[in-house]
Amino acid sequence: MDIEFYILNYIQKNIKNDMLDIIMPVISLLGTIGAIWLILCFGSLFSKKHKRLGRMLFCDLLVNLIACNLIIKPIVNRIRPYEMNSTIQLIVPPEIDPSFPSGHTFFAFGSATICFMYNKKLGIASYILAFLMAFSRLYLYVHFPTDVLFGAIFGTLMAFAAAKLERTVFEKHYLRPHKENKTTET
């Protein structure tokens, strides 16, 4: 735990500045309730060209919600760093859910991995945003470094499960019935 506070306090003492005090809450806000990823998901679902990306993101967001918010967070129930170090003045409202893992990071890395599977350029841009979002959670002192690290690892792993889920569901319930209908019609 000492190393985690060392990292968080190092950021506060050596990186924190007025400009980042404006930028980091905005970056973090993009990940609140997975907002940026939900926008990308639904925008893709309503696009003929990128409908598969939308389905993949939808599966990923659903899997991540269940794994992160409904299973892992309640089981681990870790308190947040600012609750242990009351000398820190938060620049964002305090969070109400447990700290481990970072949901923002979980969703960001899951979505970035899905985007990378779908399109490398989109994926690289998404990973950059995911890294910024993860750092913002440390900068804002709302997560421990291990919350962020495991959020990135779990989110990435869940993306592979979500991609498989999307393939399985789509092939089973959409592609196969259409192929069978075409075969019986001829």
Protein Blocks (a to p, Z undefined) as FASTA:
>chain_A
ZZmmmmmmmmmmmmgcfklmmmmmmmmmmmgghlmmmmmmmmmmmpmklmmmmmmmmmmm
mmmmmmmmmmmmmmnopacfklmmmmbccfbdcdfbdfbdcfklmmmmmmmmmmmmmomk
lmmmmmmmmmmmmmmmmmnopacfklmmmmmmmmmmmmmmmmmmmmmmmmmmmmmmmmmm
mmmmZZ
